[in-house]
Amino acid sequence: MAIENFPKFLLGDNTDFPNGIYVVHTEYPRFIINLENDEVEWLEDFTKEDEKELSDEAENLIEAATLFYDREVSRYED
């Protein structure tokens, strides 16, 4: 499967972290967010210039990850 065929967000879990609720963002800038505590791990190296631009975009990406999770959970409940 080519990378462009992967979904933008993926749900993840790990039995070593039973309370963690993870969403993985697969496009640039790639990151993993733990929705339990809103901790974000960026999977990219950023320059100072990137960090300025990223700070504006990060809030939108994290909100999109949260909305994705809510949508997915609602589909399991139906």
C-alpha positions, -999 to 999 in steps of 0.1 A, spaced: 0 0 0 14 34 -10 18 59 18 -8 82 2 -34 55 7 -30 55 45 -57 73 65 -47 107 79 -55 95 115 -52 62 132 -63 50 166 -38 33 188 -36 15 221 -10 -4 241 -15 -28 270 16 -13 288 -4 20 290 -39 8 297 -53 43 302 -38 59 271 -60 68 242 -37 75 212 -44 91 179 -16 90 153 -14 117 126 2 101 96 8 132 74 33 160 79 38 171 106 34 135 120 26 132 157 10 109 183 -13 125 209 -24 108 241 -59 121 246 -59 110 282 -35 138 291 -31 157 258 6 149 256 19 152 220 50 135 207 61 150 174 77 125 149 95 153 130 126 174 135 117 211 132 138 242 126 131 274 145 112 287 115 91 255 114 83 259 151 67 293 145 45 280 118 38 248 136 25 266 167 -3 281 147 -11 248 130 -7 225 160 -39 236 177 -59 229 146 -43 195 141 -49 185 177 -85 196 175 -89 175 143 -73 145 160 -98 148 189 -127 151 165 -115 120 146 -115 101 179 -150 113 188 -163 103 154 -147 68 156 -160 61 191 -195 72 181 -194 47 152 -186 19 177 -215 29 199 -241 28 170 
